[in-house]
Each structure stands twice: as C-alpha cells, then as structure tokens.
C-alpha cells in the first residue's frame, strides 16, 4: 500500500490536478485527488500512470460508462458517507453496478434500506 501511495503521488506530477472527463458523453471536471481517493479502486488504477487512458477529441479522459450516474459517483468521492443519494430506485440500481465497476465500497444487505442503498464500510469487500 505504501508503494502504491508513493506511485500515485509521483503520478500527480504527470497529471494536472484538474482532470477533465467525458463519461458516456457527459463531461465532468474534478481533481485528481478526488478521483484517487480510494486506494484499490479502478479510478485510482486508471490515473496511477500504469495504464494508457483513452481521450476524446478535446483531450478529456474518456470512460465508456453511464454519464449521468457518474455525477453521483463523484459526489460520493467528494463527500463520503455524507453524500446525498438519489431517491430514484432505478438510479440506485444503476449506481450499484457503477460502484462495482469502479471498485468502490457499497452495502445493500440491510432490508430496511432502499434497494441499491450504498454505504461506505471499510471492512467490506465488493460482492
């Protein structure tokens, strides 16, 4: 983990701290530190410098995933447990898939929670 963290810190110098993204045709701007908040996530690996990332015509990093759902992913990365989850159960189901894809933690075992409810639990591995 220490080597991974050191590698990420070195990679930050390769990337501008501001990252422009095109996720499924929806554009976002965020910081590298937000995208790499959770070690072991796909986003941390993607921006580690170990992989070539696809870019669109404007130079934005391209991710072929659900664009509107990524806005919620970013809110989770920015706010952790304090993020505001969507009330739409369909979007919650989509977000569960997106969290799995991005390697982010979630928890939907509690029957009292709405379907697709996502919760940070550092001891839980993704299903």
C-alpha positions as a Markdown table, in Angstrom:
| # | Residue | x | y | z |
|---|---|---|---|---|
| 1 | Unk | 0.0 | 0.0 | 0.0 |
| 2 | Unk | 2.9 | 2.4 | 0.8 |
| 3 | Unk | 4.4 | 1.8 | -2.6 |
| 4 | Unk | 1.0 | 2.3 | -4.3 |
| 5 | Unk | 0.6 | 5.6 | -2.4 |
| 6 | Unk | 4.1 | 6.8 | -3.4 |
| 7 | Unk | 3.5 | 5.8 | -7.0 |
| 8 | Unk | 0.2 | 7.8 | -7.0 |
| 9 | Unk | 2.0 | 10.9 | -5.6 |
| 10 | Unk | 4.6 | 10.7 | -8.3 |
| 11 | Unk | 1.9 | 10.3 | -10.9 |
| 12 | Unk | 0.2 | 13.5 | -9.7 |
| 13 | Unk | 3.1 | 15.4 | -11.2 |
| 14 | Unk | 2.3 | 13.8 | -14.6 |
| 15 | Unk | -1.3 | 14.8 | -14.4 |
| 16 | Unk | -2.6 | 18.3 | -13.9 |
| 17 | Unk | -4.5 | 18.3 | -10.6 |
| 18 | Unk | -7.6 | 19.3 | -12.6 |
| 19 | Unk | -8.9 | 16.4 | -14.6 |
| 20 | Unk | -11.5 | 16.8 | -17.4 |
| 21 | Unk | -13.6 | 13.7 | -18.1 |
| 22 | Unk | -16.0 | 12.5 | -20.7 |
| 23 | Unk | -18.1 | 9.8 | -19.1 |
| 24 | Unk | -20.6 | 8.3 | -21.6 |
| 25 | Unk | -20.9 | 11.7 | -23.4 |
| 26 | Unk | -21.3 | 13.7 | -20.2 |
| 27 | Unk | -18.4 | 16.0 | -19.3 |
| 28 | Unk | -17.1 | 16.5 | -15.7 |
| 29 | Unk | -14.2 | 18.4 | -14.2 |
| 30 | Unk | -12.8 | 17.3 | -10.9 |
| 31 | Unk | -9.5 | 17.0 | -9.1 |
| 32 | Unk | -7.0 | 14.1 | -9.3 |
| 33 | Unk | -7.2 | 13.7 | -5.5 |
| 34 | Unk | -10.9 | 13.2 | -5.7 |
| 35 | Unk | -10.6 | 10.5 | -8.4 |
| 36 | Unk | -7.9 | 8.7 | -6.5 |
| 37 | Unk | -9.5 | 9.0 | -3.0 |
| 38 | Unk | -10.0 | 5.2 | -2.6 |
| 39 | Unk | -6.9 | 3.0 | -3.0 |
| 40 | Unk | -7.6 | -0.1 | -4.9 |
| 41 | Unk | -10.4 | 1.5 | -6.9 |
| 42 | Unk | -10.5 | 1.3 | -10.7 |
| 43 | Unk | -10.2 | 5.1 | -10.9 |
| 44 | Unk | -7.0 | 5.1 | -8.7 |
| 45 | Unk | -5.5 | 2.4 | -11.0 |
| 46 | Unk | -6.6 | 4.4 | -14.1 |
| 47 | Unk | -4.8 | 7.5 | -13.0 |
| 48 | Unk | -1.8 | 5.8 | -11.5 |
| 49 | Unk | 0.2 | 6.2 | -14.6 |
| 50 | Unk | 0.4 | 2.5 | -15.2 |
| 51 | Unk | -2.3 | 2.5 | -17.9 |
| 52 | Unk | -2.9 | 4.4 | -21.1 |
| 53 | Unk | -6.2 | 6.2 | -20.8 |
| 54 | Unk | -8.4 | 7.0 | -23.8 |
| 55 | Unk | -9.1 | 10.6 | -24.6 |
| 56 | Unk | -11.7 | 12.3 | -26.7 |
| 57 | Unk | -11.2 | 14.9 | -29.4 |
| 58 | Unk | -11.0 | 17.7 | -26.8 |
| 59 | Unk | -8.4 | 15.8 | -24.7 |
| 60 | Unk | -10.8 | 14.8 | -21.9 |
| 61 | Unk | -10.3 | 11.4 | -20.4 |
| 62 | Unk | -13.0 | 9.1 | -21.9 |
| 63 | Unk | -14.8 | 6.5 | -19.7 |
| 64 | Unk | -17.4 | 4.4 | -21.5 |
| 65 | Unk | -19.9 | 4.2 | -18.6 |
| 66 | Unk | -23.2 | 5.8 | -17.6 |
| 67 | Unk | -22.6 | 9.5 | -17.7 |
| 68 | Unk | -25.4 | 10.8 | -15.5 |
| 69 | Unk | -24.7 | 8.1 | -12.8 |
| 70 | Unk | -21.1 | 9.3 | -12.7 |
| 71 | Unk | -22.2 | 12.5 | -11.2 |
| 72 | Unk | -23.4 | 10.6 | -8.1 |
| 73 | Unk | -20.1 | 8.7 | -8.1 |
| 74 | Unk | -18.2 | 12.0 | -7.9 |
| 75 | Unk | -20.5 | 13.2 | -5.1 |
| 76 | Unk | -19.7 | 10.0 | -3.2 |
| 77 | Unk | -15.9 | 10.5 | -3.8 |
| 78 | Unk | -16.2 | 14.1 | -2.7 |
| 79 | Unk | -18.4 | 13.7 | 0.4 |
| 80 | Unk | -18.1 | 10.0 | 1.5 |
| 81 | Unk | -20.8 | 9.0 | 3.9 |
| 82 | Unk | -22.4 | 12.5 | 3.7 |
| 83 | Unk | -23.3 | 12.2 | 0.0 |
| 84 | Unk | -26.9 | 12.7 | -1.0 |
| 85 | Unk | -28.2 | 9.6 | -2.6 |
| 86 | Unk | -30.8 | 9.6 | -5.3 |
| 87 | Unk | -34.4 | 8.9 | -4.3 |
| 88 | Unk | -35.0 | 7.1 | -7.7 |
| 89 | Unk | -34.7 | 3.4 | -7.0 |
| 90 | Unk | -33.8 | 2.7 | -10.6 |
| 91 | Unk | -30.8 | 5.1 | -10.4 |
| 92 | Unk | -29.8 | 3.3 | -7.1 |
| 93 | Unk | -29.7 | 0.0 | -9.0 |
| 94 | Unk | -27.6 | 1.6 | -11.7 |
| 95 | Unk | -25.3 | 3.1 | -9.1 |
| 96 | Unk | -24.8 | -0.3 | -7.5 |
| 97 | Unk | -23.5 | -1.5 | -10.9 |
| 98 | Unk | -21.3 | 1.6 | -11.3 |
| 99 | Unk | -19.8 | 1.2 | -7.8 |
| 100 | Unk | -18.9 | -2.4 | -8.5 |
| 101 | Unk | -17.3 | -1.3 | -11.8 |
| 102 | Unk | -15.3 | 1.5 | -10.2 |
| 103 | Unk | -14.3 | -0.8 | -7.3 |
| 104 | Unk | -16.0 | 1.5 | -4.7 |
| 105 | Unk | -17.5 | 0.1 | -1.5 |
| 106 | Unk | -21.2 | -0.4 | -1.1 |
| 107 | Unk | -23.6 | -2.2 | 1.3 |
| 108 | Unk | -27.2 | -3.2 | 0.5 |
| 109 | Unk | -27.7 | -6.1 | 2.9 |
| 110 | Unk | -30.0 | -4.2 | 5.4 |
| 111 | Unk | -33.6 | -4.9 | 4.4 |
| 112 | Unk | -34.6 | -1.5 | 5.9 |
| 113 | Unk | -32.5 | 0.3 | 3.3 |
| 114 | Unk | -34.0 | 1.0 | -0.2 |
| 115 | Unk | -32.8 | -1.2 | -3.0 |
| 116 | Unk | -29.3 | -0.2 | -4.1 |
| 117 | Unk | -28.6 | 1.8 | -1.0 |
| 118 | Unk | -24.8 | 2.5 | -0.9 |
| 119 | Unk | -22.8 | 2.8 | 2.3 |
| 120 | Unk | -19.1 | 3.1 | 3.0 |
| 121 | Unk | -17.9 | 0.2 | 5.1 |
| 122 | Unk | -14.1 | -0.1 | 5.1 |
| 123 | Unk | -14.2 | -3.7 | 6.3 |
| 124 | Unk | -16.5 | -4.9 | 3.5 |
| 125 | Unk | -15.2 | -6.2 | 0.1 |
| 126 | Unk | -17.3 | -5.7 | -3.0 |
| 127 | Unk | -19.6 | -8.6 | -4.0 |
